[in-house]
Amino acid sequence: MDRDAIIERIPSFDDRMMYDWCLRLSRVISKTKEFKKGSGKSAKIVVKRKYQHNDVVANKIDNSLKYYGGDMAKPKVKLRDYQQRIATEACDHLRKHRFVYLAMEVRTGKTLTSLASAGMMDVNNVLFVTKKKAISSIESDYGLLSPSFSMTCINYESLHKVDHSNKFDLIILDEAHGMGAFPKPSNRAKQVNSIIGKYNPYVILLSGTPTPESYCQMYHQVYGIRTNPFTSYKNFYRFSDDHVNIKERKINGFMVKDYSSGRSSILRAMKKHIISYSQKEAGFKVETREHILLVDLEPTTYKIASRLKKDLVVEGTDEVILADTPVKLMMKLHQLYSGTIKFESGNSKVIDYSKANYIHYKFIDKKIGIFYKFKEELNALKKVYGDKICTELEEFNNTDKSIALQIVSGREGISLRKADALVYYNIDFSATSYWQSRDRMTTKERLESDVYWVFSKGGIESDIYKAVSKKKDFTVSHFKKLS
């Protein structure tokens, strides 16, 4: 190639550094800006180049990318046929409706599919919002795919730190069901809504469990998107007039409205915007076997729980356990039946190591993933396991140690494919936690997986398990064709 047709090498820069430099230049000159043309009702928004340049400059940058890039500019990963098909379908839908919901089950590759779809769009800057533990994996996929757009990957909790110097043309919202709180929107949903309102970008929503507990969880996931099917409703309450079977429940002596019974009309309204794909369709033949293991706690633990249920308070020498409301009683019993407690003072303590000892003995020759709920449960595991347990995925993958993860933070965006089994020290009330965390071992090559639930005899965990597992219908309905 003619040396005058490319950008001259910067001293001390290798090919990789020059390619990255030229890629940044390419993104700068391709930036666009919206201008208002005309006035009044005849006014139009016109998109023009933000920075003026001639074709000679653009051609020189393109030639430089080819010259310095070589194989670096080519994708290092090949999408599966169904991923390529879904990416193309999502791209077409984005162009028509400006948003699409990819309801792809765990381990079917929704991250790569969404990035590939974004790569087919004429976009320069993409914002990818996800969970903190998933950022490194997503950035790795971005590097393997080598798309032409620039990507900012950030966790939901850090949305307030987003750099707004670049206009985001497209936003990818990973684990979108996390914005589904109702009847009022969560702070997370409000922040996303604000960013969408600022840029009016294309939006790709991702989730393997779009509505794990109620169809009503869909409203605040999409309410900030201007083309969503519920824009005629001012807020969730007006939306509920047509789409929710509103009931009344008595809580602490007061009658309150229950909005959780969403109608199937919500799914019908969203149907054309959802592209669903199941593990079965992807060729996964995984059999997830669930086992419930019952453990005897120390007699003193049962005595404390019994006294708390009777008197709603247990006073010790230095600390007090208080359960003066039904919700607080449930929470304290949830802790006690796994051997920990948080006192009224705010201090917490492990009072019973029975579960930790049982797990260590039962799985002593296995490399396992352990999910815990309360922080003192982690302390109990560390005390029993010593240096044979870790809390970081990289250490787990590169050693023979087992890993302990908090249920909520570890349920999404990570893979525990190297685990021999998943073991639950405790169980969460959330159906999302149940369905997503139990699939952390799933891969296309793995035909069988075992999930063990360690419950205390006479405790409340079994009742919680029955409650969350019954909510499966709200998830699987997304992978069935609506009539």
N, C-alpha and C positions, 0 to 999 in steps of 0.2 A: 504493500500500500504506500502511496506517495506520502512522504513524511510531512509535506505541507498541508495534507488533508486531515491531519490529526493534531490533537493538542500535544505540545512538546512535553516530554517527561520532566516532572519536577525533580530536582536533585534529591537523591536518597530515597525516592519513592519506587517501590517495586510494582509489578503489574497489578497486584491486588489493591494496593493503595491508590494507584492511578485510576483503576476501574471505579472504585468507590467515589473518588473525587469527581470523575466525569458523570457518574450517576447523580450526584448531588447537583451538578450544573444542569443536567437534563431536567431534573425536577423543578429547579428554579425557573428556567425559561418556559416551562410548560404551565406554570401557574396562571390561573385565570381570575378575573374579578368581575363582579356584577355591577353594571352601570344602568342608571335609570335614563331612559330615552323618552322624551316628550313629557307632557304634564296632564293632570286630570285623569279622566277615564281612559284616554287614549295612551297613557303612559305605559311603557313596556320595559321589562328588565332584559338587558342585552349582556351577554357574556363575552368579554374580550380578554386579550392577553393582558396580564398584569404588568409585564415588562416587554418593551418593544425590542425586537431583534430581527435580523434578516435571515434568509434561508441558508446563507453561507455558514453562519454561526451554528445553526441547528444541525446542518449536515456534518460539520466538523466534530461536534459532540457525538453524534450517532456513529461516525466512523471510528472515533476514539473508543467508544464502548465496545465495538466489535473487535478492535485491534488489541486493547488491553484486557478485555474480558475473556475472550476465548471460551473455554468450557465453563468459566465462572458464571457466565450469563445464562447458562442452560440449567433447567431444573435438575436437581439431583434425586428426585423422587418421581415415581410414575403413579398417577392416580389409578385406582381400580375403575373398571368400566362404569359401575354404578355411580361412583363419585364424579366422574367426568360428565355423565348424563345429568345428574342432579345439579352440578355446577352450571351447566349450560342452561338448564331449565330455570334455575334461580336467576341467572343473568337476564334471561328474557323477561321474567316476571318483574325484576327490578326496574327494567327500562319502561315497563308499562305502568307499574303501580308504586314504584319507589321503595317498596319494602317487601320482604319475604321472610317467612318463618320456617327454618329447617328443623323439623322435629325428628331428629335422627337418634336412635337409641345408642346407649353407651358403647364405645369401641367401634362404631361404624365409620369413624373418621370425619366427623362434622367440621373440625377445625380446618383440615386440609381442603375440604370441599368448599367451605366458605371463603378461604383465601384464594382458591382457584377461581371461584365465581367473581370475586372482587377484581382479580387480575384480568378478567374478560371485559370489565367495565372501563370506561374512559375516565379513570380517577387517578389523582396524584398522591393524595394524603388519606390514609385510612387510620381510624382509631379503633383499636381492638380492646374491649373492656372485658375483664375476666376475673377469676379468683387469683390471689397472690401466688399460691403454690403452683398455678398452671402457667405463669408467665414464661418461665424458662422453656417449657415444652412448646409453647406457641411460637416463641421467637426462633426456636430450632426448626419448626415446620416452615416458618417464613424463610429462613435461610436455605432450606432444602428446595423449596419451591421457586425461589429467586424471582418473585414477581417484579414488575416494573414500578409499582407504587411504593411510596415511603410509608412505613407503619409505626405508629406509636402504640405500644402495648402497656396497659395500666390496669390496676385492680380497682374494683368498685369503691373501696374505701379511700382511694387517693384521687377520685375524680375532680376534687376541688383543686388539685395541683396541675391539671391539664394545661399545657402550653397552648394558648390560643393564637399564637403568632401565625400559625398555618391554618388555613381553612380546611376543615375535614370534609372531603367529598363523600365519604362512606363510613358508616359506623357498624361494627360487628359487636353484638351484645351476647356474650357467652353466658350460659346458664341463666337465660333470661327469666326463668320462673322465679328467680330471686327478687324480681321487681313486682311480684304478684300480690303483695299485701292489699287488703281491702277491709272496710269500705274507704279508708283514707289511704292515699299513696304513701309509701315509705320514702325516707329521705333519699335513698338510692334512686328510686323511680323519679323523684323530683329533679335530681341532678342530671339524670339522663335526658329528661324532658327539656331541661334548660339548654343542654348542648344541642339537641335536635332542633329546638326552636331557633337557636342562634345561626345554624348552618343549613338547615333544611337538607340534610344529606340523604343518600340512599341508606337504608337500614336493613341489616341481616340479623335476625334473632336466632339464637341457637339454644336448643335444650333437648335432652332425652326424656324429660318429664315435664312437659309444658304446663300441665295443671294437676299436680300430684294430689291435691286435697279438695279442690273445688274448681269448677269451670269458671267461676268468678275471678280466679287468679289471672285470667287473660286480659282483663280490662286495663289494668295499670301497666302491663307490659308494653302495650301498643298505644296508650292514650296520647302520647306526645307526637305520634306520627300523623301528619296531616291527612294522609290518605287511608287511615285505618277505618274499618267499617262501622265504628261507633262514634264518629265525629259529631253526629247530630245531638249527642247527649252532652250536656254541660258538665256533668260530673258523674261519679259512680252511682249516686243516689237516683239520678234521673235514668241512668242505664238500668238500674235494678227494677224500675217500674215495669219494664218490658221483658227483662231477661232473668229475673230472680224470683223464686218462690219465697217471699219474705215471711219469716215466722217470728214468734216472740218466745223468749225464754226468761225464766226467773233466775236471777243471779244475785245472791246476797240480799234477797228481799225486794229487788227492783226488777221490773219487766224491761228487758232490752230486746232490740230487734236483731235477729239472726239473718245475715245475708249470705250464708254459706251454700244455700241450695240453688246453685246456678242451673238454668235450663239448657237443654241441648241446642237451643237456638243460638247460643254463643258460639258453639263449634260450627254450626251451619254458616253463620255469618263470616267466620274466619276461614272456612274450608278452602276457598280458592287461593288463599294466601299461604297455606301450609303445604310444605312438601315433606311427607313423612317417609321414614325408611327404618325397618326393624332389623334386629340382629339376624332373624331367621331369613329375611330377604337377602342379607349380605353373605349368607352361607355359614353363619355361626351355628354350631351344633353343640353348644355348651349345655350341660345339665348341671344346674346349681342345686346342690343338695343342702338342705338346712337341717341343723341338728340343735336340739335344745338340751343343754346340760344343767342339771340342778345341783346347787351347792349348799351344804349346811353352813350357816354362819355361826359365830360364837354365841353362846346362850345370852351373854350380856347385851349383844346387839339386838336380839329379839325382845329382851326386857325393855330396852330403851324405846324401841319402836312401839311396843304395846302401851307403855306408859304415856307416850306422846299422843297416841290415838285417843287415849282415855282422858287425859288432863290438858292436852294441848300445850303443855310446857314441861320441860325437864331441867331442873336446876342442879348444877354440879358445884364443886368447890370454887372454881374460878369462872366458869362459863355457863351460859343459859341457851337452851334450845327452845325456841318459841314458834308455835304454829297456830297463830290466833285467827287465821282465815283458812277456808277450804283449799285455796290455791297454795298457800304456804305449807299447809300440812302435806299436801301431795308432793311438793318439792322436797321437804325434809325426809319423807319416807323414801322417796326416790334415791336420795343420797344414802340414807341409812342402810337400805337393803343391798347396797354395793360396798358398804363398809366405810363410808366417809360422812362427814357432817360439816356444815358451815354454821357457826354459832351466831347468836344475835349480835355479838360484838364485831362481827366481820371476819374473825379468825376462822380458820378451817383446820381439819385434822383427819388423819386416817385412824379409825378406831377398830378396824377389822381387816386383816390381810387374807381372809379365807379365799376370796375370789382370785387374788393375785397368786397365791400359793397353788391353788388348783390349776390355773392356766399354765403356770411354769412346770408343774409336775406332769400334766396331761400332754403337753406339747414340747417336752424337753428335748426331743430329737428332731424338731421341725423348725423351719424358718417361717415365721408367721407374721401376719399383719394384725395388730390389735387396735380396735377402736374403743376409745373411752369417752365419757361424757364430761365428768367433773375433773378439775385439775388435780385434786388430791388422789384420784384414781391413777393418774400418771406417776405421782410420787410413790404410791404403793407398788406399782410395777417396777420402778427404778430401784426401790429398796430390795425387792425380791430378785430381780434379774441382774442387778449390778451393771457391769459394762457389756452385758450381752444383749442390750436393747438400745435402740437409737430413735431419733425423732425426725431425721432428715432422709429424704428419698434417695439421694445420691449415696449416702453411707449404707443404706439398706441394700441398694443394688450392687455395691462393690464389696460387701463383707458378708459373713454368715450370720450377722445379727438379725434379730427380729425388729420390727418397727412398731411404735405406738403413735397413733394419730388421733387427734380430737375429732369426733364424728362430723361436726359441721365443716371444719376447715379441710378435712381429708376426704370428704365424700365426693368431690367433683374435681375433674381436670387432671387427675393423676392415675398412674397405672401401677398396680401391685402384682404384676404378672410373675414376679419371681417368688411370690409367697406360696408356700405349700397349702395354706389355708387362711381364712379370715376368722378372727375371733372377736366377739363383742363382749367387752367387760361390762357394758351397760347398754341401754337402748334409749334412743331419743324419741320424743313425742312426734316428730315430723315424719310424714310419709316420704318426703323428699330424701331425707337422710336414709330411710330404710331402703328405697329402691335404687338410689345411686351408689351408696357406699358398698352395698353387697355385690355390685358388679365391677368392683375395682380389679378383680383378677381376670376378667374376661378378655380373651384374645381369640382370633380366628383359629389358631392352632390348638388351643386348649379345649379339650372335649368335656372335661369334668372339673368341677370346683366344689369345695366344701366350705360352708359358712356355719360357724358354731356360735350359739347364743348362750352365754353363761348367766343363768338366772339364779337367784337365791330361792330356796324352798320357802314357800309362804310369803314371798315378796310380791311387789306389784308389777314386776317386769313382764310377766306373762300376759297380764291384762293389757299393758301398753302394746305388746307385740301383736295381739289380736286386733287391737284398734287400728294400728297403722297399716297392717297387711290387708285389711278390708278396703282400704282406699285405692287399691290397685286399679279399679275400673276407671278412675279419672285419668290415669296414665295410658292404659292400653287402648282407650277409645280413640286416641290420636293416630293409632296405627291400624284402625279399621276404616273401611269405606263407609261414609255416611250415606244414608238413603236419601 
